[in-house]
C-alpha cells in the first residue's frame, strides 16, 4: 500500500518488473498516474477524493458561510446533490474517498 500519489505507480512498476502476480498494489494516488497499472491488473484500485465532489462541496460551503446558512457549532450541512455532510469543529468532511478501478478510471482525467 502506497500512501503518496507517485508511490503507487512506483510500487506497481516494482511489482510488475518482479514478475509477481500474487502481489497487488493499492494506495492514495491520481487516476492518470495509476491508470496503466490498474488496466494491467497490477493494481486493482486506488483511492482519492473525487475532485468534482470536493470542488462542489467547497463552493457550496463557501456560499453557505457567506449567506449565514452555516454557523459555528453546526454539525451538518445539507450540501445539494451530495446530501447531508458532517461538520466537526471547523472541518466540513466530504466523507469516504472515491475508489478508482478498471470500470471507472477512464471517466477521470487528472
C-alpha positions in Angstrom: 0.0 0.0 0.0 1.5 3.3 -1.1 0.4 6.5 0.6 1.5 9.2 -1.9 0.5 9.8 -5.5 3.8 8.9 -7.1 4.4 6.0 -4.7 1.6 3.9 -6.2 2.9 3.8 -9.8 6.4 3.3 -8.3 5.3 0.3 -6.3 3.3 -1.0 -9.2 6.3 -0.8 -11.5 8.4 -2.7 -9.0 5.8 -5.4 -8.7 5.4 -5.6 -12.5 9.2 -5.9 -13.0 9.5 -8.6 -10.4 7.0 -10.7 -12.3 5.0 -11.4 -9.2 1.3 -11.9 -9.8 0.5 -12.7 -6.1 1.1 -9.1 -5.0 -1.4 -6.3 -5.7 -0.7 -2.6 -5.2 -3.2 0.0 -3.9 -3.0 3.3 -2.2 -3.7 7.0 -2.5 -2.9 8.3 -6.0 -4.1 10.2 -9.1 -6.0 8.3 -11.8 -3.8 9.3 -14.7 -0.6 8.2 -12.8 -2.0 4.8 -11.9 -4.2 4.1 -14.9 -1.8 1.8 -16.8 -1.2 -0.4 -13.7 -4.9 -0.7 -13.0 -5.6 -1.6 -16.6 -2.8 -4.2 -16.5 -4.2 -5.6 -13.2 -1.0 -4.9 -11.2 -3.3 -2.6 -9.0 -7.0 -3.4 -8.5 -7.8 0.1 -7.4 -6.6 3.4 -5.9 -8.4 5.8 -3.7 -8.6 9.6 -3.7 -11.4 12.1 -3.2 -13.5 12.7 -6.2 -12.3 16.2 -7.2 -15.6 17.1 -8.7 -17.4 16.4 -5.5 -14.7 18.1 -3.4 -14.9 21.2 -5.6 -18.7 21.2 -5.4 -18.6 20.9 -1.6 -16.0 23.7 -1.3 -18.1 26.1 -3.3 -21.4 25.0 -1.6 -19.8 25.5 1.8 -18.3 28.9 1.0 -21.7 30.0 -0.3 -23.5 28.7 2.9 -21.0 30.6 5.0 -21.4 33.9 3.2 -25.2 33.6 3.5 -25.1 32.7 7.2 -26.6 29.2 6.5 -23.6 27.5 8.1 -22.6 28.7 11.5 -20.1 27.9 14.2 -21.4 24.9 16.2 -23.3 23.3 13.3 -22.6 19.6 13.0 -24.0 19.0 9.5 -24.8 20.8 6.3 -27.2 19.8 3.6 -25.0 20.2 0.5 -27.2 19.9 -2.6 -26.6 16.8 -4.7 -24.1 15.5 -2.0 -26.8 15.4 0.7 -26.0 15.6 4.3 -22.3 16.3 5.1 -20.7 16.0 8.5 -19.2 19.1 10.1 -16.8 18.7 13.0 -15.5 21.9 14.6 -14.2 23.8 11.6 -14.0 20.9 9.2 -16.6 20.1 6.6 -15.9 16.4 5.8 -16.6 15.1 2.3 -16.5 11.5 3.7 -15.1 8.4 2.3 -12.6 8.6 -0.6 -13.6 7.6 -4.0 -12.4 4.2 -5.3 -11.0 4.3 -8.8 -10.9 0.9 -10.5 -10.8 -0.6 -14.0 -14.5 0.0 -14.5 -14.5 3.8 -13.8 -10.9 5.2 -14.2 -11.3 6.2 -17.8 -14.0 8.7 -16.7 -11.4 10.9 -14.9 -8.6 12.9 -16.5 -6.4 14.3 -13.7 
